[in-house]
Amino acid sequence: MSLTLSQVEHIAHLARLALTEDETQQYCAQLSAILEHFTRLQAVDTSSLPPAASGSPAGSNLRSDEPRPGLERDILLRTAPDVVHDQFRVPPVLEEQ
């Protein structure tokens, strides 16, 4: 799968990246190569392999999942670029083109 320059520019816009024309060309080639690699991986027949029970090794040293107090809503909302009805307002990411 190849990305077009306009798709890379759209992705950069969503990520709030200001890319030069050279960077846009470079990322277009690199991202297209990554997507092509995943396309090849999808073609690999894994039907004979058992499903993995977990992506983590057994006995992983993760901290226990204990509830802790979070940050206060007022403090968080003060840092938001746009707030509506005491909630973060974010622009839509998936738009029809």
N, C-alpha and C positions, 0 to 999 in steps of 0.2 A: 504494500500500500504506500503510495507516495502522497505526501502533503503538498499542497500548493503554497505559493508565497502568501496569498491572502489568508489561508488557514493559519499559517505560522504567525502572521501579523495579528490575527484575531486572538490566538492563544497568548501572544505577548501582551496584547491589550488587556485581556482578562487577568493576566498575572501582573499587570501594571509595570511592564518592562518597556523601556525605551530602547529599541534596537536600531542599530545602524543598518544600512542596506546590506553591507557585507555580513553582519551578524545574522540578519534574516536569511540570507543565502546559506550561510554555514549551518544554522539551526534547521533549515528546511532539509538539507542533505542528511544531517545527523539524526533528526527525528524520523525521517523517512526510513533510514537504515534500521533504526530501532524497531519501528513498526513492521518492517519486512522480516526482521529476526523473529518477532513474535508470531508472524504469519507462518513461518517455517516451523516453529515449535508447535503450533496448533495442528499441524499435519502429522505429527508423530503419533503413532498408534500406541496408546497406553491402556487399551482395554484388558490386557492380560496382567496388569499390575494391580495389586490390592490398594484400596484407598488408604491414605495416611490418616492415622487417628489424630495426629497433632503435628503442627508445624514446629513445635518446640521440643527439645530433647527432654526425656523423662527426668524428673528431679530438678527442674529448672529452679534457679535461685531468684525467683521473682518475689517482690514484697507481697505481703498479704493484702487483700483487697478490703480495706477498712474504710468506712465513710469518714470524711473529714470536712470541717467547715470550709466553704468556698469563699470567694471574694464577695463583697457587698455589691448589690445590683447598681446602686447609685455610682459607686466608684467605677465600675465597668462601663456603664452607659456614658459617663463623662469622656471616656476615651474613644467612643464610637464616632465615625464620621457622619453617620445619619441614624437618628432614632425616631421611631414612630410607636406611639402607645406603649412606652417603656420597654421596647424591644429593639434589637439591632435591625436596621433595614439594610439589606444587601441587594445589589443589582442581580438580576437573573443571570445565571451562567449559561444555561442551555437555551439558546435562542434559534429560531428558524432563520436560515440564511437565504 
